[in-house]
Amino acid sequence: MRKMVLKILGISSFLLVVFICCDDEDKVKEISKDGSIETVLSVEHLNKNMDVVKTSHKIWVKNNLIKTVIHTDTIPSLGLTTEEGENSDGDTKSVTLKKDYEIFITVK
């Protein structure tokens, strides 16, 4: 019982921090094109053994798109995972999915 209460308190605390840190004022609604670099990262599953990382940079100067740079890299797939899925009727079923990479960005 004690473990359950601690787990509920921990999850509640985490959700509170997430909601406080992620308000709408931090989200960019429109990119400034006066002088900026717009970057898009994505990971696509190529086949059962390989994934593709795509990084796209758009360079904006004085509201003009000066250059678009696209890099693609093939990386090993992380394999499969099993998760519970729910359909529109509320029925749950165990489904097998490809694992996704987590993306962390450091800006200097």
Helices and strands as residue ranges (DSSP letters): H 2-21, G 24-26, E 35-45, E 50-61, E 64-76, E 80-86, E 92-98
